[in-house]
């Protein structure tokens, strides 16, 4: 009987269980934190790229020619991304300036699409891609009574 009670105490003992629990839970917790950081970076970068697209569309809509609108949109998007601290591995700005050619008195629009590849490689998280490409499109109205380009 005595032998049985010693064995029962050993089985019920919690020695070493904290280390085992930590070894099981800690990697999952670290992975969760890294995924949260990656998600946060993607969401934050997405909203900043939205703002850059809006700035570029507004800047393009106040120019008179498609060529001037394209140059102004690219400069505005680059400046906006730089001001907000976004470092894109690659950036492209596409402008649809068809609204600059509508007759005076009619409403025209300029649409700008900004594409930015955000790096995630510094997170060193398995399963997370090294970069994520984010795209945002914004439209700005051209003043209907302003003189248009050719």
Residue pairs with C-beta under 8 A, 6 or more apart in sequence:
31 125
34 123
34 124
34 125
34 128
35 125
35 128
37 123
38 120
38 123
38 125
38 128
41 118
41 120
41 123
42 118
42 120
42 132
42 134
45 86
45 116
45 118
45 132
45 134
46 134
46 136
48 80
48 81
48 84
48 85
48 86
49 81
49 86
49 114
49 116
49 134
49 135
49 136
50 136
50 138
51 80
51 84
52 76
52 77
52 80
52 81
52 84
52 86
52 114
52 116
52 136
53 77
53 112
53 113
53 114
53 136
53 137
53 138
54 138
54 140
55 76
55 77
55 79
55 80
56 72
56 73
56 74
56 76
56 77
56 80
56 93
56 95
56 112
56 114
56 138
57 73
57 110
57 111
57 112
57 138
57 139
57 140
58 76
58 140
59 72
59 73
59 75
59 76
60 69
60 70
60 72
60 73
60 76
60 95
60 97
60 110
60 112
60 140
61 69
61 99
61 109
61 110
61 140
61 141
61 142
61 143
62 72
62 143
63 69
63 72
63 100
63 149
64 100
64 146
64 147
64 148
64 149
65 97
65 100
65 149
65 150
66 95
66 97
66 100
66 101
66 149
68 149
69 95
69 97
69 100
69 110
70 93
70 95
70 97
73 93
73 95
73 110
73 112
74 93
77 91
77 93
77 112
77 114
78 91
78 93
81 88
81 91
81 114
81 116
86 116
86 118
87 119
88 116
88 117
88 118
89 117
89 118
89 119
89 131
90 115
90 116
90 117
91 114
91 115
91 116
91 117
92 114
92 115
93 112
93 113
93 114
93 115
94 112
94 113
94 115
95 110
95 111
95 112
96 110
96 111
96 112
97 110
98 108
99 107
99 108
99 109
99 110
99 141
99 142
100 108
100 110
100 142
100 148
100 149
101 108
101 148
101 149
101 150
102 108
102 142
102 148
103 148
104 144
104 145
104 146
104 147
104 148
105 144
105 145
106 144
107 141
107 142
107 144
108 141
108 142
108 144
108 148
109 139
109 140
109 141
109 142
110 139
110 140
110 142
111 137
111 138
111 139
112 137
112 138
112 139
112 140
113 135
113 136
113 137
114 135
114 136
114 137
114 138
115 133
115 134
115 135
116 133
116 134
116 135
117 131
117 132
117 133
117 134
118 131
118 132
118 133
118 134
119 130
119 131
120 128
120 129
120 130
120 131
120 132
121 130
121 131
142 148
